[in-house]
């Protein structure tokens, strides 16, 4: 698998400069409902108050809140056997280490009654802590992500889903070992791998 990952990277997308990746990222929502309708009005909210509150939590716990972007997530529910939708935000965080990030994510999970909050710390690919990658690529809609996820049982089971920004940029965090699968799935989404940005790091689901 390591050879497959190396070959995929060397022939196509090179890792994005670490300067384009913040110290850490946190993906969170205040929604607790299961949303299966893509036209549900709750998917239109901008989570403005939530944005302010999470920034305050980050600041109160000694880290530096950075920019935040609105996302529409599409995820596969094994229990429901269908795709679900989520309105969420990605928060950039500076001046934070692993333990601090874990603590902040735990506070957010408890405050907003979430099963878990996803975190991603940007690290060199050679770091012993690196176990995942973040793929960002333009030209993807939430509807396309939904349709391809539903149609691909391997991707939906292993990757789980992904998110799309308001301007149509895919955000997909996957285990490092699943890079070949992630490349194949993004190709089905119409992504030119040469336009993708790839960051390496450590992901955690914090409850």
Residue, then its C-alpha position, 0 to 999 in steps of 0.5 A: x500500500x505504501x508503494x501505491x501511495x507513493x506512486x500515485x503522488x509522484x505521477x499526479x498531485x504533489x503535496x500542497x505547501x504546508x503554508x497553505x494549511x493551518x496548524x489545525x482544522x476543526x469540523x463541527x455543527x450544532x445540528x442534532x437532527x438527521x437530514x435526508x432531504x437535500x431541500x431541507x431549509x436547515x441546510x441553508x442556515x449560515x451558522x453565524x451565531x454558531x461561528x461566533x460561539x465556537x470562535x469564543x470557545x477556541x479563544x477561551x481555551x488558549x488557541x487562536x481562532x482563524x478563518x471559518x468556512x461554511x460547508x454542506x456535508x454529504x455522509x453515508x449512514x449505515x444505519x439508515x442505508x442512505x445519504x444524509x446531509x449536514x450544514x457545518x463549518x470548518x474552523x482554522x485554529x492556530x497556536x494549538x497542539x494535539x492535546x489542546x485541539x482535542x480538548x477544544x473539540x471535546x468542549x464543542x462536542x459536549x456543548x452542542x450534543x454531538x457524537x463526535x467532532x472531526x479534527x485535522x492537524x497539518x503535519x509533514x508526510x514523514x511525521x510518525x503521527x501522520x495517518x490521514x490526508x485532506x484533499x481539496x479540489x474545485x468544481x464539485x457540487x453537493x448533489x454530485x457528491x451525493x450521487x457518486x457516494x450513493x453509487x459507490x458502496x466501497x467509497x461510502x463505506x471506507x470514506x464515509x462522505x465529504x463536504x463541499x464549500x459554498x463556491x464548489x470546492x470539495x473537502x475530503x479527509x481520508x485515511x492515508x492508506x485509502x489514498x488510491x480509493x480517494x483518488x478514484x472517487x474524486x475522479x468520479x466527481x469530475x476532479x482533475x487530480x492535477x488541480x487538487x491540493x493534498x495536505x497530510x496530517x493527523x485526524x481524530x474524531x473527538x467525542 
